[in-house]
Amino acid sequence: KNIREAFVSSAIVTGFVMFMIASAGLISYIFTMEHVAEKLAAYLLVMSQDRNVILLVILAAILLIGTALEMLPMLVIMVPVLVPIARQLGFDPIHFGVLICIANVMGGVSPPAGALIFITMGIAKVGMTELNKYIWYFIAVMTIVMVLCVFFPGLVTYFPKLTLAK
């Protein structure tokens, strides 16, 4: 009986995840057809010449888009457009990639529509209200970590540079 319940529960959660991915695929198709990523890239380059301002705007955009779009399609749409901008501004690729991942995860767990919230609710069998009590702690800590990583790139690049230097 326990095995049957585990299979049914897994099938329900898996079905929900697949529905989320399919929905995100539709949204990413719309984003691609409307050239959202290219328009964002053009706007960023015109908006400011300050590297950190552009980086913070990019991270905020990734976070906001991540609340509505599944993480993988968002990365597939945005990263190919944003990486050349990051290179042009002189950002270390490892530093930029880690920051994009942090912002992506923060978007995925941010209410009201972060995909990871619904997956977590299904696995933990808790409601949105119960989960929201605790998710804000995670978001607060991740915000502090992201800001520290933006202004102190060595926090991200120190160990990779040690290994790559040899």
C-alpha positions in Angstrom: 0.0 0.0 0.0 2.8 2.4 0.8 4.5 1.7 -2.5 1.3 2.4 -4.4 0.8 5.7 -2.5 4.4 6.7 -3.3 3.9 5.9 -7.0 0.6 7.9 -7.1 2.2 10.8 -5.3 5.2 10.8 -7.5 3.0 10.6 -10.6 1.0 13.6 -9.5 4.1 15.7 -8.7 5.8 14.7 -11.9 2.7 15.5 -13.9 2.5 18.9 -12.3 6.2 19.5 -13.1 5.7 18.4 -16.7 2.7 20.8 -17.0 4.9 23.6 -15.7 7.6 22.8 -18.2 5.1 22.6 -21.1 3.6 26.0 -20.0 7.1 27.5 -19.8 7.8 26.2 -23.3 4.8 28.1 -24.6 5.9 31.3 -22.9 9.5 30.9 -24.1 8.2 30.5 -27.6 6.2 33.7 -27.3 9.3 35.5 -25.8 11.4 34.2 -28.7 8.9 35.4 -31.3 8.6 38.8 -29.7 12.4 39.2 -29.4 12.1 40.0 -25.7 15.7 39.1 -24.9 17.1 41.2 -27.7 15.0 44.2 -26.8 16.2 43.9 -23.2 19.8 43.7 -24.3 19.5 46.8 -26.4 17.9 48.7 -23.6 20.6 47.7 -21.1 23.4 49.0 -23.3 21.6 52.3 -23.8 20.5 52.7 -20.2 23.8 53.0 -18.4 27.6 52.7 -18.9 28.1 51.7 -15.2 28.9 48.0 -15.1 27.4 47.3 -11.7 24.2 49.2 -12.6 23.8 47.1 -15.7 24.6 43.9 -13.7 22.0 44.7 -11.1 19.4 45.4 -13.8 20.2 42.1 -15.5 19.9 40.2 -12.2 16.6 42.0 -11.4 15.3 41.1 -14.8 16.3 37.4 -14.4 14.7 37.3 -11.0 11.5 38.8 -12.2 11.3 36.7 -15.3 12.1 33.7 -13.2 9.0 34.2 -11.1 6.8 33.5 -14.2 9.0 31.3 -16.4 10.5 28.0 -15.8 14.3 28.2 -15.0 15.6 26.2 -18.0 13.7 28.0 -20.7 14.5 31.4 -19.1 18.2 30.5 -19.2 18.0 29.3 -22.8 16.3 32.5 -23.9 18.4 35.0 -21.8 21.9 33.7 -21.4 22.9 33.7 -25.1 21.9 37.4 -25.3 23.3 38.5 -22.0 26.7 36.7 -22.1 28.0 38.9 -25.0 26.9 42.0 -23.0 28.7 40.7 -19.9 31.9 40.0 -22.0 31.7 43.5 -23.5 31.5 45.0 -20.0 34.4 43.0 -18.8 32.7 40.6 -16.4 34.4 37.4 -15.6 32.3 34.6 -17.2 32.3 32.5 -14.0 31.2 35.4 -11.9 28.4 36.3 -14.3 27.3 32.7 -14.5 27.1 32.2 -10.8 25.1 35.4 -10.4 22.7 34.4 -13.1 22.2 31.1 -11.3 21.5 32.8 -8.0 19.0 35.2 -9.6 17.4 32.3 -11.4 16.9 30.3 -8.3 15.6 33.3 -6.4 13.0 33.9 -9.2 12.1 30.2 -9.1 11.2 30.4 -5.4 9.7 33.9 -5.3 5.9 34.2 -4.9 3.4 34.4 -6.5 4.3 32.2 -9.4 7.8 30.8 -8.9 7.8 27.3 -10.3 9.8 25.8 -7.5 7.2 27.0 -5.0 4.6 24.7 -6.5 7.1 21.8 -6.7 8.0 22.3 -3.1 4.4 22.5 -2.1 3.7 19.2 -3.8 6.7 17.4 -2.3 6.2 18.8 1.3 2.4 18.6 1.1 2.0 22.1 2.5 -0.1 25.0 1.3 1.1 28.3 -0.1 0.5 30.1 3.2 2.6 27.7 5.2 5.4 27.8 2.6 5.4 31.6 2.4 6.2 31.8 6.1 9.6 30.3 5.5 10.5 31.2 1.9 11.1 34.8 2.8 14.0 33.8 5.0 15.6 32.0 2.1 15.0 34.9 -0.3 16.5 37.4 2.3 19.7 35.4 2.7 20.0 34.8 -1.1 19.6 38.6 -1.7 22.4 39.3 0.7 24.6 36.6 -0.9 23.8 38.0 -4.4 24.6 41.6 -3.4 27.9 40.5 -1.8 28.8 38.5 -4.9 28.0 41.5 -7.2 30.3 43.9 -5.3 33.0 41.4 -4.3 33.6 39.2 -7.3 36.5 37.5 -5.6 33.9 35.6 -3.4 32.9 33.8 -6.6 36.1 33.6 -8.6 38.8 32.9 -5.9 38.6 29.1 -5.9 38.0 28.7 -9.7 41.0 31.0 -10.4 43.2 28.8 -8.0 42.3 25.7 -10.0 42.5 27.2 -13.4 45.9 28.8 -12.7 47.6 25.5 -12.4 
